[in-house]
Structures are given as structure tokens and as C-alpha cells.
Amino acid sequence: MPDLKEEIEKLKAKIDDNAYRAKKTEAASFQAQRRSDVAAMNRFVAQFLLACHWIYQNILSPAGRFGSIPVRHLFRWYRWLWDKVVYRQDQYKNRLFSKTRAGLFLTATIVFAWFILLPLLGFLFDVGVYLATVRKDEVVYLTNSQEIIPEENVHSIQGCHSLPCTDDNSVYFRIRATMFNEVWSLVQGHGLFYPDFVAAAVPLTISRCTITSYGMRIKFVVRNLDIYPDVLRTECTPLDAEEGPAAPAAN
């Protein structure tokens, strides 16, 4: 009996070892690896969709509801105005749709949006940026004033906050004739805003300048989004002029 029991134990151990080896071989096979990859991909997709659903439910949806409030009111006002303008009454006081009125109203809408609404939104955006980031009478060292977009009268100025100039303290400005810049210049009593004359105040040599500017200066934002701070006023003195004329040599 002990011998028989021992043989049974050995046979059982051999069967378990063979089953383990078979499973190990199957796990290393291509089919098993593919099933594992598919399962991992399915798990990733499910988790990714859950994350997207959380972003939509907790960020995009509340922001969309809040942001759509003025849009809904504007659309209701526009629809009310549409009903008032594009319909005419016949002799029996029946309201009839007029294609001519609708075409003229739509044309007026496009003209209003392009020449008034979009510039006004840009002006309000610049007002917010100015109030949040304005720097008045800031002393910087500027040079290399040049016109980079002639058709839009856009100039650039390079410089730094202190000498010597390094990649850490360097700055890069724009001078543009935007609606906000025009209004600011008029309010400050400088007349119309001419980017050429503002840029011309920066000599070709390194100069100590007192400027008024606004806009973000985060290098990541500046370089990746092409959003540069705007200069509104410049007052520069070249560094060699600050030193004054050389003293006469002693006899």
C-alpha cells in the first residue's frame, strides 16, 4: 500500500507538472499574446472613454451651459429681429416671407459681424488683457526695431530687462495698430496710434527705454501661440548718449 500511494503521488505530480508546462507554453504562444494585447487595448479604451466622460460631465458641460447663456439670448434677439424684418404684410394683413428682405438682412448681418462684432470682441479681449497685464513706465533695454508685416503695419522690438542680455531676461514685443491701441492713444492724449513712429523711437543701438506695454510674456505661450506683448509707448536713450561726451585729455 505505501508503494501504491507513493506511485499515485508521483503520477499526480507528473500530471501537474505537465499541465503547468502546457499552460506555460500556451501563454508564450502567439495566440495567447494576441489575446493579452487585445484585452489590454480594450481596457485602455474603456478607461480612456471613462476619463473623457468625466471631463465632459464635470468641465465641458458646465462651461458650455454657462457660455451658451449669452449666445442663446443673442440668438433669440436675432430671431425676433428676423421675424420683424423679413416678413411683409399684404393687403389682407397676412405675413408673407420676402426673399429680398431676407437676403438684404443676411448681407447686413455678415457686414455687421465682420466689421463691427468681431472687432468689438477683439477690443473687449484686449481690454481684459490690458487690465490684467499692463506695465507702465517699465525700464528695459531695447534694440533692433523692424517692420515684420508691412501690409498690416506690424513692428517688432527685441531687448532684455537688464544687461547683459541673456536668454532668461530677453523680451520680444510687437507694435500693432489695433482698435484698443488706437483708443488708448486717444484717451492718453497722444492722438492716433502710429506703429511706425512708436517703433522709430527705438534706435538701432542698445538703448535704455521707458515703455508702457501689456500682454503675456510667458515664453511657452509666446512661442507656441504666437501671442506677443504689445508696446503702446516708447521713450529711449542710447547707452552711448547716456555716457556723455568723453572728457578732454589732460595736458
Residue, then its C-alpha position, 0 to 999 in steps of 0.5 A: m500500500p505505501d508503494l501504491k500511494e507513493e506511485i499515485e503521488k508521483l503520477k499526480a505530480k507528473i500530471d501537474d507538472n505537465a499541465y503547468r508546462a502546457k499552460k506555460t507554453e500556451a501563454a508564450s504562444f502567439q495566440a495567447q499574446r494576441r489575446s493579452d494585447v487585445a484585452a489590454m487595448n480594450r481596457f485602455v479604451a474603456q478607461f480612456l472613454l471613462a476619463c473623457h466622460w468625466i471631463y465632459q460631465n464635470i468641465l465641458s458641460p458646465a462651461g458650455r451651459f454657462g457660455s451658451i447663456p449669452v449666445r442663446h439670448l443673442f440668438r433669440w434677439y436675432r430671431w425676433l429681429w428676423d421675424k420683424v424684418v423679413y416678413r411683409q404684410d399684404q393687403y389682407k394683413n397676412r405675413l408673407f416671407s420676402k426673399t429680398r428682405a431676407g437676403l438684404f438682412l443676411t448681407a447686413t448681418i455678415v457686414f455687421a459681424w465682420f466689421i463691427l462684432l468681431p472687432l468689438l470682441g477683439f477690443l473687449f479681449d484686449v481690454g481684459v488683457y490690458l487690465a490684467t497685464v499692463r506695465k507702465d513706465e517699465v525700464v528695459y533695454l531695447t534694440n533692433s526695431q523692424e517692420i515684420i508685416p508691412e501690409e498690416n503695419v506690424h513692428s517688432i522690438q527685441g531687448c532684455h530687462s537688464l544687461p547683459c542680455t541673456d536668454d532668461n531676461s530677453v523680451y520680444f514685443r510687437i507694435r500693432a495698430t489695433m482698435f484698443n491701441e488706437v483708443w488708448s492713444l486717444v484717451q492718453g492724449h497722444g492722438l492716433f496710434y502710429p506703429d511706425f513712429v512708436a517703433a522709430a523711437v527705438p534706435l538701432t543701438i542698445s538703448r535704455c527705454t521707458i515703455t508702457s506695454y501689456g500682454m503675456r510674456i510667458k515664453f511657452v505661450v509666446r512661442n507656441l501661440d504666437i501671442y506677443p506683448d504689445v508696446l503702446r509707448t516708447e521713450c529711449t536713450p542710447l547707452d552711448a548718449e547716456e555716457g556723455p561726451a568723453a572728457p578732454a585729455a589732460n595736458 
